[in-house]
Amino acid sequence: MADDFDQFEDYNTIDTIGTEHSIITIKKYKRKKSLFTRQHFEKRLNSKGKEIQICKFLDESGNRCNQIYRNAGGSTGNLIAHLRDAHSITSGIKYKRSKVLLKWMLITNQPISTVTNLVYKEMISHFNSSFNIPREQKIKTIISKSYKHNRENLMNLLNETTITNSYNKSDHKVDCPSQGEQYIPDFKIKNVMLEIKYAPSSHTSKTISELLYQCITSWNLEGRVIVMAIVTDNGANIKSTFPILIQKDKCENIQRISRKTYTLQLVIGKGLASVEILIAHAIIRLQVDLVTSTNKEDKSDGNKLRKIMFSKKE
């Protein structure tokens, strides 16, 4: 148990409770004072004999900051804010906690209102009362900076790319074109989703070519020395998009590659169209036979088949 309290400076016995079988000693532990602000400030007395804190940070030219703060009852809030805002210095523990919080928000798609909610703050305070959740504006600023930083890094990684273009229907019957990137660092294929945009009607070849060109230029993908290709389906509007797209500035070398899976899907779909009703009846009959069977394994297979079958709406 001694190792568990290495982070504490000392402790004082505050009470001893005697019971019939044992004596329990309750000890109050005192935390070490933070070294974070002491590393960057020195304590002095001013002309009036009052304690002040002077920032001793040195810039690249060796000039000292010398910003003065009055010692307000041991509070270090102003000192921490000065280091953060004036010198971009943050506490390591606080930074790591904020980073973990934001990572959870972004990966799980949590709205900012989740962490600014009073009930959420109350829950966090029970786990760690010393952790101050960043304010809403601070969270927005960090997310914005993180996005810009990662976008720049991604643009540097996209040396050899192919674009994948697809149109998908959302739950609200809205067409959303998406553009993804595929690149090969160290001979390992990587896929990255660049954009998902709302496509206004109608979805003509001109509209699609403009959306593609906006994506290409916003990610600085035009005018590459390497050959860039766009993988698409075989829709008539998509196929007629490329004669328009290659006329755009620095896009004349773009090639179109059709997805063979779309062609295969169309061939199979047309080939089975004549017997589609018979196949549907056979599958439904099989499902009914399995579900009503007295054999447990057959009944389990019937339930599995029912779960993977399309509904009437689909």
For each residue, the residues with C-beta under 8 A, 3 or more apart:
1: 4 5
2: 5 6
3: 6
4: 1
5: 1 2 8 11 29
6: 2 3
7: 31 32
8: 5 11 29 30 31 32
9: 30 31 32 33
10: 29 30
11: 5 8 27 28 29 30
12: 27 28 30
13: 16 25 26 27 28
14: 26 27 28
15: 25 26
16: 13 23 24 25 26
17: 23 24 25 26
18: 23
19: 22 23 24
20:
21:
22: 19
23: 16 17 18 19
24: 16 17 19
25: 13 15 16 17
26: 13 14 15 16 17
27: 11 12 13 14
28: 11 12 13 14
29: 5 8 10 11
30: 8 9 10 11 12
31: 7 8 9
32: 7 8 9 35
33: 9 38
34: 37 38 76 91
35: 32 38 39
36: 39 40 76 80 91 92
37: 34 40 41 53 76 79 80 83
38: 33 34 35 41
39: 35 36
40: 36 37 55 56 57 79 83 87 89
41: 37 38 53 54 55 56 69 79
42: 53 54 56
43: 51 52 53 71
44: 51 52 53 54
45: 49 50 51 52
46: 49 50 51 52
47:
48:
49: 45 46
50: 45 46 70 71
51: 43 44 45 46 70 71
52: 43 44 45 46 68 69 70 71
53: 37 41 42 43 44 68 69 70 71 79
54: 41 42 44 66 67 68 69
55: 40 41 64 65 66 67 68 69 79 82 83 86
56: 40 41 42 64 65 66
57: 40 64 65 83 86 87 89
58: 62 63 64 65
59: 62 63 65
60:
61:
62: 58 59
63: 58 59
64: 55 56 57 58
65: 55 56 57 58 59 86 87
66: 54 55 56
67: 54 55 82 86
68: 52 53 54 55
69: 41 52 53 54 55 72 78 79 82
70: 50 51 52 53
71: 43 50 51 52 53 74
72: 69 75 78
73:
74: 71
75: 72 78
76: 34 36 37 79 80
77: 80 81
78: 69 72 75 81 82
79: 37 40 41 53 55 69 76 82 83
80: 36 37 76 77 83 84 91
81: 77 78 84 85
82: 55 67 69 78 79 85 86 87
83: 37 40 55 57 79 80 86 87 89 90
84: 80 81 87 88 89 90
85: 81 82
86: 55 57 65 67 82 83
87: 40 57 65 82 83 84
88: 84
89: 40 57 83 84
90: 83 84 94 95
91: 34 36 80 94 95
92: 36 95 96
93: 96 97
94: 90 91 97 98 131 132
95: 90 91 92 98 99
96: 92 93 99 100
97: 93 94 100 101 131
98: 94 95 101 102 134 142
99: 95 96 102 103
100: 96 97 103 104
101: 97 98 104 105 115 133 134
102: 98 99 105 106 139 142 143 146
103: 99 100 106 107
104: 100 101 107 108 110
105: 101 102 108 110 112 114 115 139
106: 102 103 109 110 143
107: 103 104
108: 104 105
109: 106
110: 104 105 106 114 115
111: 114
112: 105 115 116 136 139 140
113: 116 117
114: 105 110 111 117 120
115: 101 105 110 112 120 121 133 134 139
116: 112 113 120 121 133 135 136 139
117: 113 114 120 121
118: 121 122
119: 122 123
120: 114 115 116 117 123 124 133
121: 115 116 117 118 124 125 133
122: 118 119 125 126
123: 119 120 126 127
124: 120 121 127 128 131 133
125: 121 122 128 129 131
126: 122 123 129
127: 123 124 131
128: 124 125 131
129: 125 126
130:
131: 94 97 124 125 127 128
132: 94
133: 101 115 116 120 121 124
134: 98 101 115 138 139 142
135: 116 138 139
136: 112 116 139 140
137: 140 141
138: 134 135 141 142
139: 102 105 112 115 116 134 135 136 142 143
140: 112 136 137 143 144
141: 137 138 144 145
142: 98 102 134 138 139 145 146
143: 102 106 139 140 146 147
144: 140 141 147 148
145: 141 142 148 149
146: 102 142 143 149 150
147: 143 144 150 151
148: 144 145 151 152
149: 145 146 152 153
150: 146 147 153 154
151: 147 148 154 155
152: 148 149 155 156
153: 149 150 156 157
154: 150 151 157 158 192
155: 151 152 158 219 220
156: 152 153
157: 153 154 183 185
158: 154 155 161 181 183 192 219 221
159: 183 226
160: 183 184 226
161: 158 181 182 183 221 224 228
162: 181 182 228 229 230 231 257
163: 179 180 181 212 215 216 221 228 229 230 231
164: 179 180 181 182 191 230 231
165: 177 178 179 212 230 231 232 238
166: 177 178 232 233
167: 175 176 177 178 199 203 235
168: 175 176 177 178
169: 173 174 175 176
170: 173 174 175 176
171:
172:
173: 169 170
174: 169 170 198
175: 167 168 169 170 198 199 201 203
176: 167 168 169 170 196 197 198 199
177: 165 166 167 168 196 197 199 208 211
178: 165 166 167 168 193 195 196 197
179: 163 164 165 193 194 195 212 215
180: 163 164 191 192 193 194
181: 158 161 162 163 164 191 192 193 194 219
182: 161 162 164 189 190 191 192
183: 157 158 159 160 161 189 190 192
184: 160 187 188 189 190
185: 157 188 190
186:
187: 184
188: 184 185
189: 182 183 184
190: 182 183 184 185
191: 164 180 181 182
192: 154 158 180 181 182 183
193: 178 179 180 181 196
194: 179 180 181 215 219
195: 178 179 215 218
196: 176 177 178 193
197: 176 177 178 211 215
198: 174 175 176
199: 167 175 176 177 203 207 208 211
200: 207
201: 175
202: 207
203: 167 175 199 207 208 237
204: 207 208 237
205: 208 209 237 238 240 241 244
206: 209 210 244
207: 199 200 202 203 204 210 211
208: 177 199 203 204 205 211 212 237 238 241
209: 205 206 212 213 241 242 244 245 248
210: 206 207 213 214
211: 177 197 199 207 208 214 215
212: 163 165 179 208 209 215 216 230 241 245
213: 209 210 216 217 245 248 251
214: 210 211 217 218
215: 163 179 194 195 197 211 212 218 219 221
216: 163 212 213 219 221 222 251
217: 213 214 220 221 222
218: 195 214 215
219: 155 158 181 194 215 216
220: 155 217
221: 158 161 163 215 216 217 224 228
222: 216 217 248 249 250 251
223: 250
224: 161 221 228 253
225:
226: 159 160
227: 253 255
228: 161 162 163 221 224 253 254 255
229: 162 163 254 255 256 257
230: 162 163 164 165 212 242 254 255 256 257
231: 162 163 164 165 257 258 259
232: 165 166 235 238 239 241 256 257 258 259
233: 166 238 258 259 262
234: 238 239 258 259 262 263 266
235: 167 232 238 239
236: 239 240
237: 203 204 205 208 240 241
238: 165 205 208 232 233 234 235 241
239: 232 234 235 236 242 256
240: 205 236 237 243 244
241: 205 208 209 212 232 237 238 244 245
242: 209 230 239 245 246 254 256
243: 240 246 247
244: 205 206 209 240 241 247 248
245: 209 212 213 241 242 248 251 254
246: 242 243 251 252 253 254
247: 243 244 251 252
248: 209 213 222 244 245 251
249: 222
250: 222 223
251: 213 216 222 245 246 247 248 254
252: 246 247
253: 224 227 228 246
254: 228 229 230 242 245 246 251
255: 227 228 229 230
256: 229 230 232 239 242
257: 162 229 230 231 232
258: 231 232 233 234 262 263
259: 231 232 233 234 262 263
260: 263 264
261: 264 265
262: 233 234 258 259 265 266
263: 234 258 259 260 266 267
264: 260 261 267 268
265: 261 262 268 269
266: 234 262 263 269 270
267: 263 264 270 271
268: 264 265 271 272
269: 265 266 272 273
270: 266 267 273
271: 267 268
272: 268 269 275 276 279
273: 269 270 276
274:
275: 272 278 279
276: 272 273 279 280
277: 280 281
278: 275 281 282
279: 272 275 276 282 283
280: 276 277 283 284
281: 277 278 284 285
282: 278 279 285 286
283: 279 280 286 287 305 309
284: 280 281 287 288
285: 281 282 288 289
286: 282 283 289 290 305
287: 283 284 290 291 302 305 306 309
288: 284 285 291 292 302
289: 285 286 292 293 298 302
290: 286 287 293 298 299 301 302 305
291: 287 288 299 302 303 306
292: 288 289 299 302
293: 289 290 298 299 302
294: 299
295: 298 299
296: 299 300
297: 300 301
298: 289 290 293 295 301 302
299: 290 291 292 293 294 295 296 302 303
300: 296 297 303 304
301: 290 297 298 304 305
302: 287 288 289 290 291 292 293 298 299 305 306
303: 291 299 300 306 307
304: 300 301 307 308
305: 283 286 287 290 301 302 308 309
306: 287 291 302 303 309
307: 303 304
308: 304 305
309: 283 287 305 306
310: 314
311: 314
312:
313:
314: 310 311
